[in-house]
Amino acid sequence: MKALFQQTKEKGKFSDVLPLYFKMQSKIFTNLEIDQTGALLLFLKSVQSENIELFTLRGEGMIIDGIYYIDIDEDYMKEIFR
């Protein structure tokens, strides 16, 4: 993801991201509305890739009413937000 971000930013092709998002929409699950997604893309234009940190969520998976959720390790979340 970080490499894709950097390539997109270097080529000035953030406009290419939205069609890609629509193509992959069935595989991307978010509660962001399309206008929020657009605002996020505009914000990302000003972000330097060296300032992006990657984290893996820790927690336990669970299924409730046939829907998969992850119960996030709250202590770990507090640690990474410090």
MOBEL-V94663 format. One record per backbone hydrogen bond with DSSP energy under -1.0 kcal/mol. CO is the residue of the C=O (numbers start at 1). NH is the residue of the N-H. Records with the same first field share a line. If there is no record, write none. Layout:
CO=NH, NH
This chain:
1=5
2=6
3=7
4=8
5=9
6=10
7=11
8=13
13=16
14=17
16=20
17=21
18=22
19=23
20=24
24=27
33=37
34=38
35=39
36=40
37=41
38=42
39=43
40=44
43=46
44=47
48=51
49=52
58=73
60=71
62=69
64=67
67=64
69=62
70=72
71=60
73=77
74=78
75=79
76=80
77=81
